[in-house]
Each structure stands twice: as structure tokens, then as C-alpha cells.
């Protein structure tokens, strides 16, 4: 994701949960002889990135994506659609580094319920608007969409699915903010951009780790790339990027600071941060001379793990250098 561009990509998540029935994340053929019944919703998982607080996003207009509900039953059904915090419904476990959306009503639908014909589908427009508050930049949120069947006459059981969407708001450095980002543990910017056009042996950046809690915490910092990222966080890199091949190419450097009771580096790469304090942490990239970033660039994750299990992360994006002689011809 190049800076300033709102992008969207599908996650490798089949984020739907069952309530008295079978649910799948996307449309699939029904085997011959199988019972003609069921409910499916598309998309089953979604990643929305670089969402600017205060802006209205009509997902259909911007991306062509609508919420599609498939009724595989022999009878017509009505489904109620609503947004929720993942901790309250359906799939309560969110990916590492994400947390419940502040207010589920920030994601809403063209209509709160829809009638879907037997063996048919209906599509509903989705809208997203995060309030214009600078604390809502640098956020990683999850929101669950509940699609719940209304009982028809004579029915006692209904089907429901809960696809989960991930939302990443626009990244802004702390120098551009008057207030700390929301959340007990936060990072800013949430995207650290390193430009390979600099053509230097070492590329440097930094992110700020914020302890917004009321007590001191220990934070462990880990760089994830390729297999580590796929295994530990189980979600995809940003649209257009590929995972960095080696995590050893990125390092978090110990800050050069005088002794201060607000922090401790005794077991680096972990750090103790006092309550309501923050710390700027340098990031350095070293890539072998013979290796060039692919078109679109590389991405790695800086995973922050608090001693009580809370997590956050920053994406480290390495922008690909232009080929010799300028931009390639499409």
C-alpha cells in the first residue's frame, strides 16, 4: 500500500461462525445428492486499509464489493444484518494486533434486513465512517457482521453467520498528532515506510510505542517475515506487497537513552514502559546487495506483545526501487 492510497484486499480468513446450521465463507458448488439447505455470505473476510477518520466509504462505489447473502434453502428467508464487536458475538477471537472496533455502528448497511428467494442471492451495500478524531488514526480494529435468519412460520431453528472484517486506519507519525492513539497499547505510525530509492546499505525509520494504561508493562518486540508471519498472525500482507523473505533483515534497535525510571531495557528486545508513557524505537533494514525488492515491495511485521497477552503491531513496508532508466513501461 503506497502512502496516501486507500486499499483493500481479501484476508486468508474464512471468518464465519455457525449457529444451528452450516455456514461457509464464500459461494461453493453443492455436491449432487446433498441436502438443499444452508446460508452463505460473501465476503467471508475482508481487510480495509488506510481508512481516513471522518471520511465516508461506500464500499460498493469504491471497490465494487457488496455483502452477498446466498439462501440455499428451498424456501424464501428473511435475514437481519447488523454490526458487532467480535468479543460479543460469533467468532470472538481476533487476529493478533487487532482489537474490537470502538463502535460497531461505524459500519452499517443499506438495509437492516433483506428477503432472499429460495436458491437465490441478494446483495446489500455497506458503508463505513470512522469519526473525525485523530486518536483513531494508527488503529487496527475488527468488526463482526451478523447475518441472522428470521424464523418463518413453523420454524424453531434459524441459520446465522458472522463474517469478520479487519479495519486499519490511516497511519500518522506521532509528530503529526496532538493526542496519543486510542487503545491501551498503541503504535504510531502503524506503517513504517522505508524507501529503497534511497539506495543505501541501511534504511532507517522508527515507530513510537505508547503505554496508555494506568500501570507499567513489559513489551516484547518481534520481527515477523514470510513463514513466521503466516504461522503466527495468519493474515496476509498489504495489497501489492509480499512478505519480506528474511526477518533478520529488519531489526529493532535499542534506543540510546540515559537511565530513566520510565523505561528499562534490561532484557532487550523487550522493554518496560511506565504508565502513560511512550518511547521512540529505531527500525533498521539491511538487505543483501544482490537482492532487490519485487514490484510493489516487501512487508514485515513488528509484533508487540504485552506480558498480559495484549498485542499490537506496525507494518514495515519496503518500497521497491524503480528499475534503472526510470519506470518500467506497463
C-alpha positions as CSV (number, residue, x, y, z in Angstrom):
1,X,0.0,0.0,0.0
2,X,1.7,3.2,-1.1
3,X,1.3,6.1,1.3
4,X,-1.9,8.1,0.9
5,X,-3.7,5.3,-1.1
6,X,-6.8,3.7,0.4
7,X,-6.5,0.0,-0.4
8,X,-8.5,-3.2,0.1
9,X,-7.5,-6.9,0.0
10,X,-9.1,-10.2,0.9
11,X,-7.7,-11.9,4.0
12,X,-7.0,-15.6,4.0
13,X,-9.7,-15.9,6.6
14,X,-12.9,-18.0,6.5
15,X,-14.4,-15.9,9.3
16,X,-17.9,-17.3,9.7
17,X,-19.4,-19.0,12.7
18,X,-22.3,-21.5,12.9
19,X,-25.5,-21.0,14.9
20,X,-27.8,-24.1,14.4
21,X,-26.7,-24.8,10.8
22,X,-23.8,-24.9,8.4
23,X,-22.1,-21.7,7.1
24,X,-19.3,-21.1,4.7
25,X,-17.4,-18.0,3.8
26,X,-18.0,-18.0,0.1
27,X,-20.1,-19.5,-2.6
28,X,-19.3,-23.1,-3.4
29,X,-21.0,-25.8,-5.6
30,X,-23.4,-28.1,-3.8
31,X,-22.5,-31.8,-4.3
32,X,-25.1,-34.0,-6.1
33,X,-27.5,-35.5,-3.6
34,X,-26.6,-33.1,-0.8
35,X,-29.4,-31.5,1.2
36,X,-30.5,-28.3,-0.5
37,X,-30.3,-26.1,2.6
38,X,-27.9,-23.6,4.1
39,X,-26.7,-20.0,4.3
40,X,-23.5,-18.5,2.9
41,X,-22.2,-14.9,2.9
42,X,-19.6,-13.1,0.8
43,X,-17.1,-11.8,1.5
44,X,-16.2,-14.1,4.4
45,X,-13.3,-11.9,5.5
46,X,-12.1,-8.5,4.4
47,X,-9.2,-6.2,5.1
48,X,-9.8,-2.5,4.8
49,X,-6.6,-0.4,4.9
50,X,-5.7,3.3,5.1
51,X,-9.2,4.3,6.2
52,X,-9.2,8.0,7.0
53,X,-11.2,9.1,10.0
54,X,-14.0,11.5,9.1
55,X,-14.4,10.1,5.5
56,X,-17.4,8.2,4.3
57,X,-16.7,5.0,2.4
58,X,-19.3,3.4,0.2
59,X,-17.6,0.0,-0.3
60,X,-19.6,-0.7,-3.5
61,X,-18.7,2.6,-5.1
62,X,-15.0,2.4,-4.1
63,X,-14.3,-1.3,-4.6
64,X,-17.3,-3.0,-6.2
65,X,-17.8,-5.1,-3.1
66,X,-21.2,-5.7,-1.6
67,X,-22.4,-8.0,1.1
68,X,-23.9,-11.0,-0.8
69,X,-26.2,-13.4,1.0
70,X,-26.9,-16.8,-0.5
71,X,-30.0,-18.7,0.5
72,X,-29.6,-22.4,-0.4
73,X,-32.8,-23.5,1.1
74,X,-36.0,-24.5,-0.9
75,X,-37.9,-21.7,0.8
76,X,-37.6,-17.9,0.9
77,X,-36.0,-16.4,4.0
78,X,-35.5,-13.0,5.6
79,X,-32.1,-12.2,7.2
80,X,-31.3,-9.4,9.7
81,X,-28.0,-7.7,9.2
82,X,-26.1,-5.9,11.9
83,X,-22.5,-5.0,13.1
84,X,-21.0,-6.0,16.4
85,X,-17.8,-6.1,18.4
86,X,-16.2,-9.6,17.8
87,X,-16.0,-10.1,21.6
88,X,-19.8,-10.1,21.8
89,X,-20.9,-12.4,19.0
90,X,-19.8,-15.1,16.6
91,X,-16.0,-15.5,16.2
92,X,-14.8,-13.9,19.4
93,X,-11.1,-14.4,18.6
94,X,-9.5,-11.7,16.5
95,X,-6.0,-11.8,14.8
96,X,-3.0,-10.7,16.9
97,X,-2.7,-7.0,17.0
98,X,-6.3,-6.2,16.3
99,X,-9.0,-5.3,18.9
100,X,-12.7,-4.7,19.0
101,X,-13.9,-1.7,16.9
102,X,-14.7,1.3,19.1
103,X,-18.4,1.5,18.0
104,X,-19.9,-1.2,15.7
105,X,-22.3,1.4,14.3
106,X,-19.4,2.9,12.3
107,X,-20.1,0.1,9.8
108,X,-23.7,0.0,8.6
109,X,-25.8,-1.4,5.7
110,X,-28.2,0.0,3.1
111,X,-31.0,-2.0,4.7
112,X,-31.1,-3.8,8.1
113,X,-32.9,-6.8,6.7
114,X,-33.3,-8.4,3.3
115,X,-35.6,-11.1,1.8
116,X,-33.7,-13.7,-0.2
117,X,-35.6,-16.0,-2.5
118,X,-35.2,-19.8,-2.4
119,X,-31.9,-20.9,-4.1
120,X,-31.2,-17.2,-4.7
121,X,-29.0,-14.4,-3.6
122,X,-29.4,-10.7,-2.5
123,X,-26.7,-8.0,-2.3
124,X,-26.5,-5.2,0.2
125,X,-24.4,-2.1,0.1
126,X,-22.0,-1.5,3.1
127,X,-20.9,1.9,4.4
128,X,-18.1,2.8,6.8
129,X,-17.3,6.1,8.6
130,X,-14.8,6.4,11.5
131,X,-15.4,9.7,13.5
132,X,-13.0,12.5,12.7
133,X,-10.8,12.1,15.7
134,X,-7.0,12.0,15.5
135,X,-6.9,9.4,18.2
136,X,-8.5,6.9,15.7
137,X,-5.5,7.0,13.4
138,X,-3.0,4.2,13.6
139,X,-5.7,1.7,14.7
140,X,-6.2,-2.0,13.9
141,X,-9.8,-3.0,14.6
142,X,-12.1,-5.9,14.0
143,X,-15.8,-5.8,13.4
144,X,-18.2,-8.8,13.1
145,X,-21.2,-8.7,10.7
146,X,-24.1,-10.8,11.9
147,X,-26.4,-12.2,9.2
148,X,-29.2,-13.9,11.1
149,X,-32.3,-15.6,9.7
150,X,-35.7,-14.6,11.0
151,X,-37.9,-17.6,11.9
152,X,-40.6,-18.4,9.3
153,X,-44.0,-19.8,10.4
154,X,-43.5,-23.3,11.9
155,X,-39.7,-22.9,12.2
156,X,-37.9,-23.2,15.5
157,X,-34.3,-23.0,14.3
158,X,-32.6,-20.4,12.1
159,X,-29.2,-20.1,10.5
160,X,-26.7,-17.3,11.2
161,X,-23.2,-16.5,10.0
162,X,-20.7,-13.9,11.4
163,X,-18.0,-12.9,8.9
164,X,-15.4,-10.7,10.4
165,X,-13.8,-7.6,8.8
166,X,-10.4,-6.1,9.8
167,X,-10.0,-2.3,9.6
168,X,-6.7,-0.4,9.6
169,X,-7.0,3.4,9.8
170,X,-4.6,5.9,8.3
171,X,-1.0,5.8,9.6
172,X,0.4,9.0,11.0
173,X,3.7,9.6,12.9
174,X,3.4,10.9,16.4
175,X,4.9,14.2,15.4
176,X,1.7,14.8,13.4
177,X,-0.6,14.1,16.4
178,X,-1.5,16.2,19.4
179,X,-3.0,13.2,21.2
180,X,-1.9,9.6,21.7
181,X,-3.7,7.0,19.6
182,X,-6.6,5.2,21.2
183,X,-6.1,1.8,22.9
184,X,-4.1,0.7,26.0
185,X,-1.2,-0.4,23.8
186,X,-0.7,1.5,20.6
187,X,2.0,2.2,17.9
188,X,2.4,5.2,15.7
189,X,2.9,5.3,12.8
190,X,1.2,2.0,12.3
191,X,3.1,1.7,9.0
192,X,6.8,2.4,8.9
193,X,7.8,3.1,5.3
194,X,11.4,2.5,4.1
195,X,12.1,3.7,0.5
196,X,14.5,1.6,-1.5
197,X,15.0,4.5,-3.8
198,X,17.5,5.8,-1.2
199,X,19.8,3.1,-2.4
200,X,21.6,3.0,0.9
201,X,23.1,-0.1,2.6
202,X,20.9,0.6,5.7
203,X,17.5,2.1,5.7
204,X,16.3,3.6,8.9
205,X,12.9,4.5,10.4
206,X,11.2,4.5,13.7
207,X,7.9,3.9,15.5
208,X,6.6,5.1,18.8
209,X,5.3,2.6,21.3
210,X,2.6,4.0,23.7
211,X,1.6,2.6,27.0
212,X,-1.8,4.2,27.6
213,X,-2.6,2.0,30.5
214,X,-2.5,3.0,34.2
215,X,0.3,0.7,35.2
216,X,3.8,-0.3,34.0
217,X,4.0,-3.0,31.4
218,X,6.6,-5.2,29.7
219,X,6.5,-5.3,25.8
220,X,8.4,-7.8,23.7
221,X,9.3,-6.8,20.2
222,X,9.5,-9.4,17.4
223,X,10.0,-9.0,13.7
224,X,7.9,-11.4,11.6
225,X,8.5,-12.2,7.9
226,X,7.3,-14.9,5.5
227,X,6.8,-18.2,7.3
228,X,6.8,-16.6,10.8
229,X,4.1,-14.1,9.7
230,X,2.0,-16.8,8.1
231,X,2.2,-19.1,11.1
232,X,1.9,-16.6,14.0
233,X,-0.6,-13.9,12.8
234,X,-2.2,-15.9,9.9
235,X,-3.2,-12.9,7.8
236,X,-1.9,-11.5,4.5
237,X,0.4,-8.7,3.8
238,X,-1.0,-5.4,2.5
239,X,-2.3,-5.3,-1.1
240,X,0.5,-5.2,-3.6
241,X,3.2,-6.3,-1.1
242,X,4.8,-9.6,-0.5
243,X,6.3,-10.8,2.8
244,X,10.0,-10.0,3.4
245,X,12.0,-13.2,2.8
246,X,14.1,-12.9,6.0
247,X,13.1,-11.5,9.3
248,X,16.8,-11.0,10.1
249,X,17.0,-8.2,7.6
250,X,14.9,-6.0,9.9
251,X,16.0,-5.2,13.4
252,X,14.6,-3.0,16.2
253,X,17.5,-1.0,17.7
254,X,17.8,-0.3,21.4
255,X,17.2,3.4,22.0
256,X,20.2,5.4,23.1
257,X,18.8,7.0,26.2
258,X,20.1,7.9,29.6
259,X,18.8,6.0,32.6
260,X,15.2,7.0,33.3
261,X,12.6,5.4,35.6
262,X,10.0,5.4,32.8
263,X,11.7,2.6,30.9
264,X,14.1,-0.3,31.2
265,X,16.0,-2.3,28.6
266,X,17.4,-5.0,30.8
267,X,16.1,-7.8,28.6
268,X,16.1,-6.2,25.2
269,X,14.4,-6.7,22.7
270,X,11.8,-6.4,25.5
271,X,11.2,-3.0,27.2
272,X,9.4,-2.0,30.4
273,X,7.4,1.2,30.0
274,X,5.9,3.2,32.8
275,X,2.2,4.1,32.7
276,X,1.0,6.8,30.4
277,X,4.5,7.0,28.7
278,X,5.8,6.4,25.2
279,X,9.1,5.5,23.6
280,X,10.5,6.0,20.1
281,X,12.2,2.8,18.8
282,X,14.5,2.8,15.8
283,X,14.0,0.3,13.0
284,X,16.7,-0.7,10.6
285,X,16.7,-2.6,7.4
286,X,19.7,-4.3,5.8
287,X,19.2,-6.1,2.5
288,X,22.0,-8.1,0.8
289,X,23.4,-6.2,-2.2
290,X,22.4,-8.9,-4.6
291,X,18.7,-8.8,-3.6
292,X,16.2,-6.3,-4.9
293,X,12.6,-5.8,-3.7
294,X,10.0,-7.1,-6.0
295,X,7.5,-4.9,-7.8
296,X,5.2,-3.5,-5.1
297,X,7.7,-4.0,-2.4
298,X,8.2,-6.1,0.7
299,X,6.4,-6.0,4.0
300,X,7.3,-7.3,7.5
301,X,5.5,-7.0,10.8
302,X,6.8,-5.7,14.1
303,X,4.7,-7.6,16.6
304,X,4.4,-6.0,20.1
305,X,3.3,-8.5,22.8
306,X,2.5,-7.3,26.3
307,X,3.1,-9.6,29.3
308,X,-0.6,-10.0,29.9
309,X,-1.3,-11.1,26.3
310,X,-2.4,-7.8,24.7
311,X,-0.8,-7.3,21.3
312,X,-0.2,-4.6,18.7
313,X,1.8,-4.3,15.5
314,X,3.3,-2.0,13.0
315,X,3.8,-2.9,9.3
316,X,7.3,-2.3,7.9
317,X,7.0,-1.6,4.2
318,X,10.0,-1.5,1.9
319,X,9.0,0.3,-1.3
320,X,10.6,-1.2,-4.5
321,X,13.2,0.8,-6.2
322,X,12.5,1.9,-9.8
323,X,14.4,0.0,-12.5
324,X,17.5,1.6,-14.0
325,X,16.4,4.2,-16.5
326,X,13.2,5.1,-14.9
327,X,9.8,3.5,-14.5
328,X,9.0,0.4,-16.5
329,X,6.6,0.6,-19.3
330,X,3.3,-1.2,-18.5
